[in-house]
Amino acid sequence: MVMENYFLNIMTDTAKRFSQNPILSPKDLIPSRPGLEIACLLNPGVFTFQNKTWLLIRVAERPQQKTGIISFPVLKGDGIEIIEIEENDPDLVADDPRVINYKGADYLTTLSHLRLVCSDDGINFYQPEGYPLLQGEGPDEAFGIEDCRVALIEDTYYLTFTAVSEHGVGVGMRTTKDWKTFEKHGMIIPPHNKDCAVFEEKINGKFYTLHRPSSVDLGGNYIWLAESPDGIHWGNHKCIIKTRKNNWDSKRVGAGAAPIKTQKGWLEIYHGANAEHQYCLGAFLMDLNDPSKVLAQTEEPIMKPVAEYELSGFFGQVVFTNGHIINGDELTIYYGAADEFVCGAKFSITAILSQLKYNHAE
């Protein structure tokens, strides 16, 4: 543990954070229904539409908390059920602010939905009228939907998100062309899986995606690649990135947003965490014609939690992204900070490429 913390403290950070950070906080939006409060805004999917920058934000809500009571919402049919448990209940395990265990069953302390906001300048965002909230539907999404990635392929936006329920954590998908009507495709990768980022271009006629199965006893929390004939049904899964012992990404790794096409290969920004649950961002490079071939990876992160709003919040020491905007060499990453705020930072794609360590000679 000491080695990991020391390593994290000495690393450099190439991010140019927005001076306006955090650009969105829980107080900036209105709860989805009476009786709930917004605990966190985090991890937005990002896209451009109608000449604006859009964020599809994960909004995590809960009932207003009472002294001595832990309460949380669960989807029930078309409504929600509020469950209340006394803090001193011997059947309650509440060591993690995100997840509790009660009588052997796991529950989330918040219920998340996805909400659209847009901006003319990429900094000042507002919630436009006429666009629906995206909420969990059915038993596989009873604990909410989270952390959506958005990929534009031809004229269709592919939304891949984390679907959470008592059945586990899996990958759900919806598609849209206008952001007002959506086609639902159910759970495209079953539990336990998340961090699904679809490539925004077919390769040799096939769709590709990155995803992250979760293994507790054998293997690890690694990044996998899958391919598909139609963008919905996935197979030929291959493990391509593993955690690295005694490093900043020693405990888990997961994909960020859709990979970025460069002359040197597909550049992916990913998150890694150590045993102390400190989340940083790094990068790796895949072959343009065969993304199962990883060409290079950063040894040190390109971004780590150093600002106060990244160190302290609902779950501190976290920077986590699943969305960005590309403008030439400029990469604008929108990210969740401390699992509570939405922030932005700019990077040079060339600079990130220069930080990569190649597995073999170029």
Secondary structure, DSSP 8 states (H G I E B T S, - for coil): -HHHHHHHHH-----EE-TT-SSB-GGGS--SSTTEEEEEEEEEEEEEETTEEEEEEEEEEEE---TTEEEEEEEETTEEEEEEEETT-TTEE--SSSEEEETTEEEESSEEEEEEEEESSSSS-B--TT---B---SGGGTTBEEEEEEEEETTEEEEEEEEEETTEEEEEEEEESSSSS-EEEEEEE-SSEEEEEE-SS-BTTBEEEEEEE--SSSS-B-EEEEEESSSSS-EEEEEEE---TTSTTSSEEEE-SS-EEETTEEEEEEEEE-TT--EEEEEEEE-SS-TTSEEEEESS-SB---SHHHHSSSS-SBEEEEEEEEETTEEEEEEEETTTEEEEEEEEHHHHHHTEEESS--
